[in-house]
Amino acid sequence: MNTSKPIIAILGSLNVDLVTRTPRIPAAGETLEALSFNTGHGGKGANQAVACARLSRPSKSSATSSSSAQVDVRMIGAIGKDDAFGGPFLAALEADGLDVTRVRRLEGQKTGVAVITVEERTGENRIMFVPGANHSVPREPLLDGDEDVLVLQLETPLEVVFLNMQHAKEKGVDVVINPAPAVPLPDDVYAGLDHLIVNESEAALLSGKPAEEITPESDLSPVAAEFIEKGVKNVIITLGGAGVFYQTAARHEQSQSGSLIPAKKVKVVDTTAAGDTFVGAYAVAVAKSKASRATGTPFDIDSAIAFANKAAALTVQKNGAQDAIPWLHEVDDA
């Protein structure tokens, strides 16, 4: 483990978001006049990396000052070398305090694109993802070996995810995985996995349970128990506006029930990056905790969940993906 400032590495996708806001979702074959169109930077990997950076730095003005950062954050991934999107994307990440030296610029590839439709009335979104360079991330170990936490999703090739997850486990790096878009995973992914963060639909697909059994009204302890019995230490199931359910292996072994924290009641404008903000905030809490575990201070999952929940609630009150992710002072002041 790194003995100075903790390091988070995020291995994942980088996409340019093309966002259309509509009064409602058009029916098949219908042409509907939209309310607005904007471009922005996204991708689950980049969103979670930005969340890690912003939620470990006081404010935008301090983003590039290493002395003010509580955590160093590295982005690992790939973009197109010659398209119009790649250069500005990296510049924006650097402005948020991210180390982007491990982002590959690939010849003959295009930067990934996400086409997002946001329904104005509800704030709900629908996303179509064109992976581009994200699917050409090299199938090789991509960690430097001094990281404290590795954050993963599934918008890059599964072979890359699994290889680097195993490498991280062998090095004693805490692994946080948000398996989205969800696909069935082999059991060895769960063995020795530190943190699994899923939403309701992801929990249903990965556990094989009917979606109607994974709701805020359901007892989610049996669902969490399935993952824990496969080797996961901390299971978090996000429930949108209903809050977050979580359980730990230690509490499960003591026959304690999991915990449900309700979401903060806020006006929802756009849910696009709420889950990614939650993951990034949680990863920051894990990294800060790991840096202090050498002194005997255990990981406080209750505080980590509360911090992540608070940060996600701020995100849904703004439009956009990375534009909506708060800085640390905003969470502290909320």
Buried (B, 14 or more C-beta within 10 A) or exposed (E): BBEEBBBBBBBBBBBBBBBBBBEEBEEEEEEEEEEEEBEBBBBBBBBBBBBBBBBBBBEEEBBBEEEBBBBBBBBBBBBBBEBEBBBEBBEBBBEBBBBBEBBBBBEEBBBBBBBBBBBBEEBBBEBEBBBBBBBBBEEEBBBEEBBBBBBBBBBBBEEBBBBBBBBBBEBEBBBBBBBBEBEEBEEBBBEBBBBBBBBBEBBBBBBEBEEEBBEBEBEBBEBBBBBBEBBBBBBBBBBBBBBBBBBBBEBBEEEEEBBBBEBBEBEBBBBBBBBBBBBBBBBBBBBBBBBEEEEEEEBEBEEBBBBBBBBBBBBBBBBBBBBBBBBBBBBEEE
